[in-house]
Amino acid sequence: MNKYLLVGDYDCKEVVSTKKEDYIEVIIPFTGNDNSLRFGIGHALEKLKENGLYPTEEGIDILSLASLIYLADTRISRSLHSQDSWTREIAIEIPVFHLEKWVPLGELFTRKLNFLTGDRWIISFKKRDKELSEKPKDDAKPPEFDAVTLFSGGMDSLISTINHLENHNKIALISHAGDGYTKNAQSKLLSCFGEKYPDLYPLYLDLWMVFDKNIIPGGGIENSTRSRSFLFIAFGIFAMSGMKGVSTLEVPENGLIALNVPLDELRIGSHSTRTTHPFYLESWNRALNGLGINLSVLNPYWNKTKGEMADECLNKEFLLQVIQDSISCSSPHKARWSGSAPQHCGYCVPCIIRRAAMNKAFREEKDCTPYLIDSVSEIIANHAKGKGVQLRSFQIAIKKIKEQPQLAKILIHKSGPLPGDSAYLQELSEVYRRGLLEVDNFIIKNSESERQTQESV
């Protein structure tokens, strides 16, 4: 086990690793031999420049911080460098242009990352003297947008995009893909948007950030990638810092997943992701306010279940046509273990919520998404194994909430602190309850349908 200190540097050209008393210090160069910014940052700057967008110094610093965090998260193995197979100790030191704005926020970023990834972070800053932002030539005005939204290629971001296009909004889509399968899904959906809404085709801004496997000496590889949402949101803020006419970065996610209340006592800590949790998004807004950036991060669907989002989509017919190209599965690549191509497994938590949403929104319509395990009875039969554990956890949570509905007001606090007044908390408890009942309806309907099919054979 090792503790790591990663230090970002704009002058050094190669990684330098030094063993200290109780930690390993690694200097990470942000510029290559050609003086261009590494890790996809330089490419992102060029792409925005092509579209008349010039991020500010603060925008660049936010993305640079996110890149170093994402590097640490993906290149420091939990199995090699944690005492409990999960919690790592990682320190980050990042050069920033306006040091006086960042220093008071070190503790906030540290607390936010501890909450997000389950590790022990220390975030600190040092002065960056070199200016990195460019100014538009000839006083050219940047393009204006009605909305900027994250676009993961998932079902929720698909619904959000359709709604904006149906409202004739000029939108920018912010994307990040760490693998070819996700990138392919995004490309397919963009092609569908182009065919359906040729006069409203959104600006698509994507960040492809990957690192050499051995960039951190002895660090190893880590696939849990809990910091991906930090990078995702940071890229959106980076892009928006050069925009006009819009001040909200939308993070579309249904309320049940955003809360991600542990379904049973075993689903806590490392098993409970917090990528769109209200506390986490509010932490972003506090950081932006502290930096003097007039932007905010908002989940417009915080009080909707996934089924409600689909049912209220402004073009349900088009949604049904393209839904199979979106990705909800937590790990579509595990299908390869069964000799199949990457696809939805059908039995993880996001897949179950997706299937329940399709059941609510389209009722008599069939879900055209291919699932590795389609039979609910087969999933239930494997309740003691990996393929059935998640559904069994849902059944436990559903039983609890049906017997004692008032528990929803208590359980929503189990995944993290919730800012807001009593009316807000009441809405959160209600979306949690409705989300579970949505899954319950799916299980009951499919179990009964499969029973009737077996009896007729």
C-alpha positions as CSV (number, residue, x, y, z in Angstrom):
1,M,0.0,0.0,0.0
2,N,1.2,3.5,-0.9
3,K,-0.1,7.0,-0.3
4,Y,0.3,9.3,-3.4
5,L,0.8,13.0,-3.9
6,L,0.2,14.0,-7.5
7,V,1.6,17.5,-8.5
8,G,0.5,19.1,-11.7
9,D,3.3,21.0,-13.5
10,Y,3.2,23.2,-16.7
11,D,7.1,23.3,-17.1
12,C,8.2,19.7,-16.5
13,K,8.0,17.5,-19.7
14,E,8.1,14.1,-18.2
15,V,6.7,12.2,-15.2
16,V,9.0,12.3,-12.2
17,S,8.4,10.0,-9.2
18,T,10.1,10.4,-5.8
19,K,9.7,8.1,-2.7
20,K,9.2,10.2,0.4
21,E,8.9,9.0,4.0
22,D,5.3,7.9,4.0
23,Y,4.1,8.7,0.4
24,I,5.2,8.8,-3.2
25,E,5.3,12.1,-5.0
26,V,4.6,12.1,-8.7
27,I,5.1,15.2,-10.9
28,I,2.6,15.1,-13.7
29,P,3.4,17.3,-16.7
30,F,0.5,19.1,-18.3
31,T,2.3,20.0,-21.5
32,G,4.0,17.8,-24.0
33,N,7.2,18.3,-25.9
34,D,5.4,20.5,-28.5
35,N,4.1,22.6,-25.6
36,S,0.5,21.6,-26.2
37,L,-1.7,20.7,-23.2
38,R,-1.9,17.0,-22.6
39,F,-4.7,14.6,-21.6
40,G,-7.1,15.9,-24.2
41,I,-7.2,19.4,-22.7
42,G,-5.4,21.0,-25.7
43,H,-7.7,19.2,-28.1
44,A,-10.7,20.4,-26.3
45,L,-9.5,24.0,-26.4
46,E,-9.0,23.7,-30.1
47,K,-12.4,22.3,-30.7
48,L,-14.1,25.0,-28.7
49,K,-12.1,27.6,-30.5
50,E,-13.4,26.2,-33.8
51,N,-16.9,27.0,-32.5
52,G,-16.1,30.5,-31.3
53,L,-15.7,29.5,-27.6
54,Y,-12.8,30.6,-25.5
55,P,-12.7,29.2,-21.9
56,T,-11.5,31.4,-19.1
57,E,-8.5,30.8,-16.9
58,E,-10.8,29.5,-14.2
59,G,-12.5,27.2,-16.7
60,I,-9.1,25.8,-17.7
61,D,-8.0,25.3,-14.1
62,I,-11.2,23.4,-13.3
63,L,-10.6,21.0,-16.1
64,S,-6.9,20.6,-15.2
65,L,-7.9,19.8,-11.6
66,A,-10.5,17.3,-12.9
67,S,-7.9,15.6,-15.2
68,L,-5.5,15.1,-12.3
69,I,-8.2,13.7,-10.1
70,Y,-9.4,11.4,-12.9
71,L,-5.8,10.3,-13.5
72,A,-5.4,9.4,-9.8
73,D,-8.7,7.6,-9.7
74,T,-8.0,5.4,-12.7
75,R,-4.3,4.9,-12.2
76,I,-4.1,4.1,-8.5
77,S,-5.4,0.7,-7.8
78,R,-7.7,0.2,-4.8
79,S,-6.6,-3.4,-4.4
80,L,-2.9,-2.4,-4.3
81,H,-3.1,0.9,-2.4
82,S,-5.8,0.7,0.2
83,Q,-6.1,-1.0,3.6
84,D,-9.7,-2.1,3.1
85,S,-9.7,-2.9,-0.6
86,W,-11.4,0.5,-1.3
87,T,-10.2,3.6,0.5
88,R,-7.1,5.2,-0.9
89,E,-5.1,8.2,0.4
90,I,-4.5,10.7,-2.4
91,A,-3.2,14.2,-2.3
92,I,-3.5,16.6,-5.3
93,E,-1.5,19.8,-5.8
94,I,-2.7,21.8,-8.8
95,P,-1.4,25.1,-10.3
96,V,-4.1,27.7,-10.7
97,F,-4.1,31.2,-12.2
98,H,-6.0,33.1,-9.5
99,L,-4.6,31.5,-6.4
100,E,-6.4,33.8,-4.0
101,K,-9.8,32.5,-5.2
102,W,-8.8,28.8,-4.9
103,V,-7.0,28.6,-1.6
104,P,-10.2,29.0,0.6
105,L,-11.9,26.2,-1.4
106,G,-9.4,23.5,-0.7
107,E,-11.4,22.0,2.2
108,L,-14.6,22.1,0.1
109,F,-13.1,20.2,-2.8
110,T,-11.5,17.7,-0.4
111,R,-14.9,17.0,1.3
112,K,-16.7,16.8,-2.0
113,L,-14.3,14.2,-3.4
114,N,-14.3,12.2,-0.2
115,F,-18.0,12.0,-0.5
116,L,-18.0,11.2,-4.3
117,T,-15.3,8.4,-4.4
118,G,-15.1,7.1,-0.8
119,D,-11.3,7.9,-0.7
120,R,-9.3,10.3,1.5
121,W,-8.3,13.2,-0.6
122,I,-6.3,16.4,0.2
123,I,-6.7,19.1,-2.4
124,S,-4.2,22.0,-2.4
125,F,-3.2,24.7,-4.9
126,K,-0.2,26.7,-6.0
127,K,0.3,29.7,-8.3
128,R,0.3,29.4,-12.1
129,D,1.9,32.4,-13.7
130,K,1.5,31.5,-17.4
131,E,-1.8,32.5,-19.1
132,L,-3.4,29.7,-21.0
133,S,-6.7,31.2,-22.1
134,E,-7.1,32.9,-25.5
135,K,-9.2,35.9,-26.4
136,P,-11.5,36.0,-29.4
137,K,-10.1,38.0,-32.3
138,D,-11.8,41.1,-33.7
139,D,-14.2,41.2,-30.7
140,A,-16.2,38.3,-32.1
141,K,-19.2,37.4,-30.0
142,P,-19.4,33.8,-28.8
143,P,-22.4,31.8,-29.9
144,E,-25.4,31.8,-27.5
145,F,-27.3,28.8,-26.3
146,D,-30.7,28.2,-24.7
147,A,-29.4,25.2,-22.7
148,V,-26.2,23.3,-22.0
149,T,-26.6,19.7,-20.8
150,L,-24.5,16.7,-20.1
151,F,-25.0,13.9,-22.6
152,S,-23.8,10.5,-21.5
153,G,-25.6,8.4,-24.1
154,G,-27.8,7.1,-21.3
155,M,-31.6,7.0,-21.3
156,D,-32.1,10.1,-19.1
157,S,-29.8,12.4,-21.1
158,L,-31.5,11.1,-24.3
159,I,-34.9,12.1,-22.9
160,S,-33.6,15.5,-21.8
161,T,-32.1,16.1,-25.3
162,I,-35.4,15.2,-27.0
163,N,-37.3,17.5,-24.8
164,H,-35.0,20.4,-25.6
165,L,-35.2,19.8,-29.3
166,E,-39.0,19.5,-29.2
167,N,-39.0,22.9,-27.5
168,H,-36.8,24.2,-30.4
169,N,-34.0,25.1,-28.0
170,K,-30.5,25.7,-29.3
171,I,-28.4,23.4,-27.1
172,A,-24.9,22.3,-26.5
173,L,-24.3,18.7,-25.4
174,I,-21.3,18.0,-23.2
175,S,-19.9,14.4,-23.4
176,H,-17.2,12.2,-22.1
177,A,-16.5,8.7,-23.1
178,G,-13.9,6.5,-21.6
179,D,-14.5,3.5,-23.9
180,G,-15.5,2.8,-27.5
181,Y,-18.9,1.3,-26.6
182,T,-20.1,4.4,-24.9
183,K,-18.7,6.6,-27.7
184,N,-20.5,4.5,-30.3
185,A,-23.8,4.9,-28.4
186,Q,-23.4,8.6,-28.3
187,S,-22.6,8.7,-32.0
188,K,-25.6,6.7,-33.0
189,L,-28.0,8.9,-31.0
190,L,-26.4,12.1,-32.5
191,S,-27.0,10.6,-35.9
192,C,-30.7,10.1,-35.0
193,F,-31.0,13.7,-33.8
194,G,-29.6,14.9,-37.1
195,E,-32.2,12.9,-39.1
196,K,-35.1,13.9,-36.8
197,Y,-34.1,17.5,-36.1
198,P,-31.9,18.6,-39.0
199,D,-32.5,22.3,-38.3
200,L,-31.8,22.0,-34.6
201,Y,-28.7,19.8,-34.5
202,P,-27.0,20.5,-31.2
203,L,-23.4,21.5,-30.7
204,Y,-21.6,18.3,-29.6
205,L,-18.6,18.9,-27.4
206,D,-16.8,15.7,-26.3
207,L,-13.7,15.1,-24.2
208,W,-11.7,11.9,-24.7
209,M,-9.4,11.5,-21.8
210,V,-7.2,8.5,-21.4
211,F,-3.8,7.9,-19.7
212,D,-0.9,5.6,-20.2
213,K,-1.3,2.5,-18.2
214,N,2.0,3.0,-16.3
215,I,1.8,6.8,-16.0
216,I,2.0,6.5,-12.2
217,P,4.9,4.2,-11.3
218,G,3.6,1.3,-9.3
219,G,0.1,2.7,-9.3
220,G,-1.7,0.0,-11.2
221,I,-5.1,0.2,-12.9
222,E,-8.4,1.0,-11.3
223,N,-11.8,0.5,-13.0
224,S,-14.3,1.9,-10.5
225,T,-14.0,5.4,-11.9
226,R,-16.1,7.2,-9.3
227,S,-14.6,10.5,-10.2
228,R,-15.9,10.4,-13.8
229,S,-18.8,12.7,-12.9
230,F,-16.3,15.2,-11.5
231,L,-14.6,15.2,-14.9
232,F,-17.9,15.3,-16.7
233,I,-19.2,18.4,-14.9
234,A,-15.8,20.1,-14.9
235,F,-15.7,19.8,-18.7
236,G,-19.1,21.3,-18.9
237,I,-18.0,24.3,-16.8
238,F,-14.8,24.6,-18.8
239,A,-16.9,24.9,-22.0
240,M,-19.6,27.2,-20.5
241,S,-16.9,29.6,-19.2
242,G,-16.6,30.7,-22.8
243,M,-20.3,30.9,-23.6
244,K,-22.9,33.6,-23.4
245,G,-26.7,33.4,-22.8
246,V,-26.8,30.4,-20.5
247,S,-25.8,30.1,-16.9
248,T,-27.0,26.6,-15.9
249,L,-25.3,23.3,-16.6
250,E,-28.0,20.6,-16.6
251,V,-27.2,17.2,-15.3
252,P,-30.3,15.1,-16.3
253,E,-30.8,12.1,-13.9
254,N,-34.0,10.6,-12.5
255,G,-34.6,11.2,-8.8
256,L,-34.3,7.5,-7.7
257,I,-30.8,7.1,-9.2
258,A,-29.7,10.6,-8.1
259,L,-30.6,9.8,-4.5
260,N,-29.3,6.2,-4.8
261,V,-30.5,5.2,-1.4
262,P,-28.9,1.9,-0.4
263,L,-31.4,-0.9,-1.1
264,D,-30.3,-3.0,1.8
265,E,-27.7,-2.9,4.6
266,L,-25.0,-4.4,2.4
267,R,-25.3,-1.7,-0.3
268,I,-23.4,1.1,1.5
269,G,-20.1,2.8,1.1
270,S,-18.3,1.5,-2.0
271,H,-21.6,0.0,-3.3
272,S,-23.5,3.3,-3.3
273,T,-22.5,5.8,-6.0
274,R,-23.1,9.5,-5.5
275,T,-22.4,10.9,-8.9
276,T,-25.6,13.1,-9.1
277,H,-26.5,13.2,-5.4
278,P,-28.1,16.5,-4.3
279,F,-25.3,17.2,-1.8
280,Y,-22.6,16.6,-4.4
281,L,-24.3,18.9,-7.0
282,E,-24.8,21.6,-4.3
283,S,-21.1,21.3,-3.4
284,W,-20.3,22.2,-7.0
285,N,-22.5,25.3,-6.8
286,R,-20.7,26.4,-3.6
287,A,-17.3,26.0,-5.3
288,L,-18.5,28.0,-8.4
289,N,-19.8,30.7,-6.1
290,G,-16.5,30.8,-4.3
291,L,-14.6,31.2,-7.5
292,G,-16.8,34.0,-8.6
293,I,-18.1,32.0,-11.6
294,N,-21.7,32.9,-12.5
295,L,-22.7,29.4,-13.3
296,S,-24.7,26.7,-11.5
297,V,-25.2,22.9,-11.8
298,L,-28.8,21.6,-11.8
299,N,-30.6,18.3,-12.2
300,P,-33.9,19.3,-13.8
301,Y,-35.4,15.8,-13.2
302,W,-34.5,15.5,-9.5
303,N,-38.2,14.9,-8.6
304,K,-39.1,12.5,-11.4
305,T,-38.7,8.7,-11.6
306,K,-37.2,7.3,-14.8
307,G,-40.6,6.0,-15.9
308,E,-42.1,9.4,-15.4
309,M,-39.3,11.0,-17.4
310,A,-40.0,8.5,-20.3
311,D,-43.8,8.8,-20.0
312,E,-43.6,12.6,-20.1
313,C,-41.1,12.8,-22.9
314,L,-42.3,15.3,-25.5
315,N,-41.8,12.8,-28.3
316,K,-42.4,9.3,-26.9
317,E,-42.7,7.8,-30.4
318,F,-39.2,9.0,-31.3
319,L,-37.9,7.9,-27.9
320,L,-39.2,4.4,-28.5
321,Q,-37.5,4.3,-31.9
322,V,-34.0,5.2,-30.6
323,I,-34.1,3.9,-27.0
324,Q,-32.2,0.7,-27.8
325,D,-29.1,2.8,-28.8
326,S,-28.9,4.4,-25.3
327,I,-26.9,2.8,-22.5
328,S,-28.1,2.3,-18.9
329,C,-26.2,-0.8,-17.8
330,S,-23.5,-0.3,-15.1
331,S,-21.2,-2.7,-16.9
332,P,-22.2,-3.7,-20.4
333,H,-18.8,-5.3,-21.1
334,K,-19.5,-8.1,-18.6
335,A,-21.6,-9.7,-21.3
336,R,-18.3,-10.9,-22.8
337,W,-18.0,-13.3,-19.9
338,S,-20.9,-15.2,-21.5
339,G,-19.4,-15.0,-25.0
340,S,-21.7,-12.2,-26.0
341,A,-21.0,-8.7,-27.4
342,P,-21.3,-5.8,-24.9
343,Q,-24.9,-5.1,-24.1
344,H,-27.3,-4.4,-21.2
345,C,-27.1,-7.2,-18.7
346,G,-30.7,-6.9,-17.6
347,Y,-30.1,-7.5,-13.9
348,C,-28.0,-4.7,-12.5
349,V,-29.6,-1.8,-10.6
350,P,-29.6,0.6,-13.6
351,C,-30.9,-2.1,-15.9
352,I,-33.8,-3.0,-13.6
353,I,-34.7,0.7,-13.2
354,R,-34.5,1.1,-17.0
355,R,-36.8,-1.9,-17.6
356,A,-39.3,-0.7,-15.0
357,A,-39.3,2.8,-16.7
358,M,-40.0,1.3,-20.1
359,N,-42.8,-0.8,-18.5
360,K,-44.4,2.3,-17.1
361,A,-44.0,4.6,-20.1
362,F,-44.9,2.2,-22.9
363,R,-47.0,-0.4,-21.1
364,E,-48.3,-2.6,-24.0
365,E,-45.2,-1.7,-26.1
366,K,-42.3,-4.0,-25.9
367,D,-38.9,-2.8,-24.7
368,C,-36.7,-3.2,-27.8
369,T,-33.5,-3.1,-25.7
370,P,-31.5,-6.4,-25.9
371,Y,-30.8,-7.8,-22.5
372,L,-28.3,-10.6,-21.7
373,I,-30.8,-11.9,-19.2
374,D,-34.3,-11.0,-20.2
375,S,-36.4,-13.3,-18.0
376,V,-37.4,-11.9,-14.6
377,S,-38.1,-15.4,-13.3
378,E,-34.5,-16.4,-14.2
379,I,-33.2,-13.4,-12.3
380,I,-35.3,-14.1,-9.3
381,A,-34.2,-17.7,-9.3
382,N,-30.6,-16.5,-9.0
383,H,-31.4,-14.4,-5.9
384,A,-28.4,-15.8,-4.0
385,K,-26.0,-15.2,-6.9
386,G,-24.7,-12.2,-8.8
387,K,-27.4,-12.2,-11.4
388,G,-30.2,-12.0,-8.9
389,V,-28.8,-10.1,-5.9
390,Q,-29.8,-6.7,-7.1
391,L,-33.4,-7.6,-7.8
392,R,-33.6,-9.3,-4.5
393,S,-32.3,-6.1,-2.8
394,F,-35.1,-4.2,-4.6
395,Q,-37.6,-6.6,-3.3
396,I,-36.4,-6.1,0.3
397,A,-36.5,-2.3,-0.1
398,I,-40.0,-2.4,-1.8
399,K,-41.4,-4.6,1.0
400,K,-40.1,-2.3,3.6
401,I,-41.5,0.8,1.9
402,K,-44.9,-0.8,1.3
403,E,-45.3,-1.9,4.9
404,Q,-44.1,1.4,6.3
405,P,-44.4,4.2,3.8
406,Q,-43.3,6.8,6.3
407,L,-39.8,5.2,6.3
408,A,-39.1,7.0,3.0
409,K,-38.5,10.2,4.8
410,I,-35.8,8.6,6.9
411,L,-34.2,6.3,4.3
412,I,-33.5,9.1,1.8
413,H,-30.8,10.4,4.2
414,K,-28.8,7.2,4.2
415,S,-26.9,8.0,1.1
416,G,-25.7,11.4,2.3
417,P,-26.7,14.8,3.7
418,L,-29.6,16.5,2.0
419,P,-29.7,20.3,1.8
420,G,-33.2,21.9,1.6
421,D,-36.4,22.7,3.4
422,S,-39.1,20.3,4.5
423,A,-41.1,20.7,1.2
424,Y,-38.0,19.7,-0.8
425,L,-37.3,16.7,1.4
426,Q,-40.9,15.6,1.1
427,E,-40.6,15.6,-2.7
428,L,-37.4,13.6,-2.4
429,S,-39.0,11.0,-0.2
430,E,-42.0,10.8,-2.6
431,V,-39.8,10.3,-5.7
432,Y,-37.9,7.5,-3.8
433,R,-41.2,5.8,-2.9
434,R,-42.6,6.1,-6.4
435,G,-39.4,4.9,-8.0
436,L,-39.5,1.7,-5.9
437,L,-43.1,1.1,-6.6
438,E,-42.3,1.5,-10.3
439,V,-39.8,-1.3,-10.1
440,D,-42.4,-3.3,-8.1
441,N,-45.0,-3.0,-10.8
442,F,-42.4,-4.2,-13.4
443,I,-41.5,-7.3,-11.3
444,I,-45.1,-8.2,-10.6
445,K,-46.2,-7.7,-14.2
446,N,-43.4,-9.7,-15.7
447,S,-43.5,-12.5,-13.1
448,E,-47.3,-12.9,-13.7
449,S,-46.8,-12.9,-17.5
450,E,-44.1,-15.5,-17.4
451,R,-46.2,-17.7,-15.0
452,Q,-49.1,-17.6,-17.4
453,T,-46.8,-18.4,-20.3
454,Q,-45.4,-21.5,-18.5
455,E,-48.9,-22.7,-17.6
456,S,-50.1,-22.5,-21.2
457,V,-47.2,-24.6,-22.4
